[in-house]
Amino acid sequence: MGANRFLLGIGGVAAALMSMFGQQACAQVPGTGDPIKGLVSRLDLERYKAAIKGLTQFGDRLQGTERNRQAVDWIEAQLKSYGCANTERLKYAYNGLPLRPQPGAAASTPVSIIASGEVRLGTGGSRLRGTMRPAIPNNDPNAQSDPALRALNAGPSMPGPRDEVFCTKIGATRPDEMYIVGAHMDGRGFGEAADDDGSGTALVMELARVFSSPDVVTERSIRFVLWNNEETGHDGARAYVAQRAPLQGKEDPPGSGSYPEPKWLGMIQHDMMLWDHGMPRADGTVSAEQRPEADINIEFQSSAKSADRAMKLAFIFRDANEKYATDYPAAVGNHMSNTDSNEFMDTVPAISLRENERGMQIGAGWNPHYHQPTDRYSSYSDKDFRLGLNAAQTTLAAIAQLSGATLRK
Ligand SMILES: [Zn+2]
């Protein structure tokens, strides 16, 4: 499709950014049927919720436990059932120390209010503002008040071998290049890790389902990865980079047309997609309702070697949100931190999508369920789940554009 029709199809800013990424247009002139709109309509709230619910049957999916291994098996079976047939596992070892119990740590840390003019820094280069709640992970299994969930989460975390699963949509004309779409499937806190990060894992699984449909064709490849060991410091993502970065773009065996590790064009991480209820009140309480101004926070890291291109990638996602997401807007920030995309950001444009900014907002305790026994499916309303669905719409639309997706007639 020609550039002029592309400019009609999506906004001029998006077109300019897309051309910087060297991408062809795939959006169409309004009225002739937009394949991306058709793809986005294949996502729905009930399917997204069901995927999160499915993950919560394995409790908090703490790394190194039997429930974590069962969750990896379940995710793999789901991906295969979607037709994402090229399902593989990355294997690595994690021998770090287990998380030590900190009973009552969160309760004993007071709410603090940052004074006018006081400069207090958060992670990723962020600056903290206003009222802060403690954001200390719960490491005490007995803090779970539901006996059935407490029993489900009772198995120990042991050092040793680890698996993480991924599958790939192979590009029709550029199988040697790919976008990586990721989320971490491990959790912590002795709840159900429904938001952190069942919500991101379900999003990636739903995108794998839509892109794996036999009538969807993409020019470039897309890899859907469910990282393990994020909560111990991105160990699963780091193992992936160490093992697979050197394989990028190599045809193997030569002449086969098969590329086990297509060249990385970008990495898009999804980590906590549900809760945006605003700043805590002065007494430390948080609104029970999703705030009407809730948005998706797309972050890149301004200190990364690929920062300039990551910033452009972030704005492609913001434009995709404006055109295709049904309910909630997206904002771009420059302090991406504390998630798997950090392991990629010096090699390739890397961004994260979240419910809030990681440094300034999640880091200030805006989400009272963060790493807590209350991070359960039942703690969230449809308004919360809908924020995650809108993030799925955003990434699906952006990746459809970037990978050159069309629908086979
Ligand atoms: Zn997380």
Boltz pocket constraint, residues with backbone or C-beta under 6 A from the ligand:
constraints:
  - pocket:
      binder: B
      contacts: [[A, 184], [A, 186], [A, 196], [A, 197], [A, 230], [A, 271], [A, 272], [A, 338]]
      max_distance: 6.0
